[in-house]
Amino acid sequence: MRDLDGLRIRAGLATDIDTVREIERISATRFTGTGLDTGEPTDVATLTERLSMGGLIVACEGDDNRVAGFVMFCEVDGCGYIEQIDVLPSHAGRRIGAALLDAAAEVAKLRGWHALTLSTFKDVPWNAPYFRRLGFAEIADEHLPPALISIRADHVAHGVDEKLRIFMRRAVECLSPLRCAP
């Protein structure tokens, strides 16, 4: 657990699942009026699976450990693939998202993953431009590995307009160099 200006970053717990789903619902309201559909919150089965894999980290505050944000990730092609990251809009501007990504990068280092990857909207200010400021760079379509192409196909199958999205990557410093070939 780490402290961040009154917030604590810690591994997610089973008791956080409903709150994580509610944070997704609330965060999705930021897209109202943009024409971009962010879909339903992550299902309980997937969140439970990520918990069992150590792929859910939360930022919490107060004596009652209220969850204010989370990052969910899994291993894809030797990288930590960020499946979802959300912070309550009421907590925006406090660098909570950056801290959650740093925590995911720490996990990636320990697991020998050489980068964090994600898919995000190109032009939404709190998406690709935000991630660029945090050190992510766009992955050109011709350089997408098969696993990310598969994720894109899954997005399309679920009605996501992939012309509006890009994949991005941020290298992480590996703590296990023999397992971290790019």
FIMIFI-939985 format. One record per residue (C-alpha): residue number from 1; residue in three letters; x, y, z. Coordinates in Angstrom, 2 decimals, decimal comma. Example, Ala and Ser with C-alpha at 12.3 -4.5 7.8 and 13.67 -1.06 7.14 Angstrom:
# residues 2
   resi   resn         X         Y         Z
      1    ala     12,30     -4,50      7,80
      2    ser     13,67     -1,06      7,14
This chain:
# residues 182
   resi   resn         X         Y         Z
      1    met      0,00      0,00      0,00
      2    arg      1,28      3,49     -0,91
      3    asp      0,10      6,88      0,26
      4    leu     -0,61      9,63     -2,26
      5    asp     -1,77     12,91     -0,80
      6    gly     -4,42     11,36      1,42
      7    leu     -5,07      8,42     -0,88
      8    arg     -3,78      4,90     -0,55
      9    ile     -2,95      2,68     -3,50
     10    arg     -3,55     -0,99     -2,76
     11    ala     -4,50     -4,29     -4,34
     12    gly     -8,19     -4,63     -5,03
     13    leu    -10,36     -6,80     -2,82
     14    ala    -13,50     -8,81     -3,52
     15    thr    -15,41     -6,26     -1,43
     16    asp    -14,39     -3,56     -3,96
     17    ile    -16,13     -5,15     -6,96
     18    asp    -19,49     -3,37     -6,65
     19    thr    -17,76     -0,05     -6,05
     20    val    -15,48     -0,53     -9,06
     21    arg    -18,53     -1,20    -11,24
     22    glu    -20,21      1,94     -9,88
     23    ile    -17,08      4,02    -10,58
     24    glu    -17,21      2,74    -14,18
     25    arg    -20,87      3,81    -14,45
     26    ile    -20,19      7,26    -13,01
     27    ser    -17,06      7,77    -15,13
     28    ala    -19,00      6,83    -18,27
     29    thr    -21,21      9,89    -17,74
     30    arg    -18,25     12,00    -18,90
     31    phe    -18,96     10,64    -22,40
     32    thr    -22,58     11,84    -22,43
     33    gly    -23,14     13,94    -25,53
     34    thr    -19,93     12,82    -27,25
     35    gly    -21,57     10,07    -29,29
     36    leu    -19,07      7,62    -27,86
     37    asp    -20,50      4,58    -26,14
     38    thr    -18,33      3,15    -23,38
     39    gly    -20,60      0,15    -22,82
     40    glu    -21,59     -1,58    -19,64
     41    pro    -19,36     -1,84    -16,56
     42    thr    -17,03     -4,81    -16,36
     43    asp    -18,91     -7,94    -15,35
     44    val    -18,40     -9,45    -11,90
     45    ala    -16,84    -12,65    -13,28
     46    thr    -14,10    -10,71    -15,10
     47    leu    -13,39     -8,53    -12,06
     48    thr    -13,19    -11,64     -9,87
     49    glu    -10,75    -13,21    -12,33
     50    arg     -8,56    -10,08    -12,37
     51    leu     -8,56    -10,07     -8,57
     52    ser     -7,33    -13,66     -8,52
     53    met     -4,54    -12,71    -10,95
     54    gly     -3,49     -9,60     -9,03
     55    gly     -4,76     -7,41    -11,87
     56    leu     -6,91     -4,95     -9,96
     57    ile     -5,43     -2,01     -8,06
     58    val     -7,50      0,66     -6,32
     59    ala     -6,96      4,14     -4,92
     60    cys     -8,86      4,67     -1,67
     61    glu     -9,22      7,44      0,89
     62    gly    -10,61      8,16      4,32
     63    asp    -10,87      6,03      7,41
     64    asp    -13,44      3,87      5,65
     65    asn    -11,16      3,29      2,62
     66    arg    -13,64      4,63      0,05
     67    val    -12,45      3,63     -3,42
     68    ala    -11,96      6,67     -5,68
     69    gly    -10,41      4,98     -8,70
     70    phe     -9,01      1,75    -10,07
     71    val     -6,94      0,15    -12,80
     72    met     -7,62     -3,32    -14,16
     73    phe     -5,04     -5,16    -16,25
     74    cys     -3,84     -8,55    -17,47
     75    glu     -0,89     -9,96    -19,38
     76    val     -1,08     -9,69    -23,17
     77    asp      1,98    -10,49    -25,30
     78    gly      4,42    -10,01    -22,43
     79    cys      2,94     -6,63    -21,49
     80    gly      0,52     -5,41    -18,87
     81    tyr     -2,58     -4,59    -20,92
     82    ile     -4,66     -1,89    -19,22
     83    glu     -8,23     -3,06    -19,73
     84    gln     -9,87     -0,28    -17,75
     85    ile     -8,82      2,70    -15,67
     86    asp    -11,31      5,06    -14,07
     87    val    -11,24      7,74    -11,41
     88    leu    -14,34      9,37     -9,99
     89    pro    -14,86     12,70    -11,79
     90    ser    -15,05     14,36     -8,36
     91    his    -11,42     13,30     -7,85
     92    ala    -10,07     14,46    -11,24
     93    gly     -6,89     16,51    -11,33
     94    arg     -5,23     14,83     -8,33
     95    arg     -2,94     12,54    -10,41
     96    ile     -4,77      9,46     -9,17
     97    gly     -4,85      7,92    -12,65
     98    ala     -1,11      8,49    -13,02
     99    ala     -0,48      6,86     -9,63
    100    leu     -2,62      3,87    -10,57
    101    leu     -0,70      3,45    -13,84
    102    asp      2,59      3,69    -11,94
    103    ala      1,36      0,97     -9,58
    104    ala      0,45     -1,22    -12,58
    105    ala      3,94     -0,55    -13,98
    106    glu      5,45     -1,75    -10,69
    107    val      3,50     -4,99    -11,02
    108    ala      4,67     -5,26    -14,64
    109    lys      8,29     -4,86    -13,54
    110    leu      7,95     -7,59    -10,96
    111    arg      6,31     -9,94    -13,46
    112    gly      8,90     -9,30    -16,15
    113    trp      6,53     -7,51    -18,52
    114    his      8,36     -5,00    -20,70
    115    ala      5,57     -2,46    -21,22
    116    leu      2,08     -1,31    -20,44
    117    thr     -0,32     -1,23    -23,39
    118    leu     -3,88      0,02    -23,78
    119    ser     -6,57      0,98    -26,27
    120    thr     -8,21      4,37    -25,97
    121    phe    -10,13      7,07    -27,83
    122    lys     -7,83      9,17    -30,04
    123    asp     -9,33     12,60    -29,52
    124    val    -10,99     12,60    -26,10
    125    pro     -8,84     14,89    -23,89
    126    trp     -8,87     12,53    -20,91
    127    asn     -7,93      9,57    -23,13
    128    ala     -5,07      9,50    -25,69
    129    pro     -3,80     13,06    -24,99
    130    tyr     -3,74     12,27    -21,26
    131    phe     -1,89      9,00    -21,78
    132    arg      0,66     10,76    -24,03
    133    arg      1,43     13,13    -21,15
    134    leu      2,09     10,03    -19,01
    135    gly      4,64      8,61    -21,45
    136    phe      2,49      6,42    -23,69
    137    ala      3,07      6,47    -27,45
    138    glu      0,79      5,33    -30,24
    139    ile      1,44      1,92    -31,75
    140    ala      1,09      2,15    -35,52
    141    asp     -1,44     -0,31    -36,92
    142    glu      1,25     -2,09    -38,94
    143    his      3,16     -2,77    -35,70
    144    leu      0,27     -4,20    -33,70
    145    pro      1,05     -7,71    -32,44
    146    pro     -1,54    -10,45    -33,12
    147    ala     -2,95    -10,28    -29,57
    148    leu     -3,77     -6,56    -29,89
    149    ile     -5,28     -7,17    -33,34
    150    ser     -7,46     -9,78    -31,65
    151    ile     -8,50     -7,26    -28,98
    152    arg     -9,40     -4,81    -31,75
    153    ala    -11,53     -7,48    -33,47
    154    asp    -13,29     -8,17    -30,16
    155    his    -14,01     -4,45    -29,77
    156    val    -15,49     -4,34    -33,27
    157    ala    -17,60     -7,44    -32,53
    158    his    -19,03     -5,55    -29,54
    159    gly    -19,92     -2,51    -31,67
    160    val    -16,93     -0,29    -30,86
    161    asp    -15,90      2,06    -33,69
    162    glu    -12,17      1,31    -33,83
    163    lys    -11,57      4,18    -36,28
    164    leu    -11,93      6,44    -33,22
    165    arg     -9,41      4,51    -31,11
    166    ile     -5,69      3,82    -30,97
    167    phe     -3,43      1,40    -29,15
    168    met     -0,65      2,90    -27,03
    169    arg      2,43      1,59    -25,24
    170    arg      4,70      2,75    -22,42
    171    ala      7,92      0,90    -21,63
    172    val      8,58     -0,14    -18,06
    173    glu     11,92     -0,66    -16,42
    174    cys     12,18     -4,36    -15,83
    175    leu     13,33     -5,81    -12,52
    176    ser     13,97     -9,19    -14,17
    177    pro     16,05     -8,40    -17,32
    178    leu     16,27    -12,02    -18,44
    179    arg     12,46    -12,11    -18,72
    180    cys     12,08     -8,66    -20,26
    181    ala     13,17     -8,85    -23,87
    182    pro     11,18     -6,29    -25,88
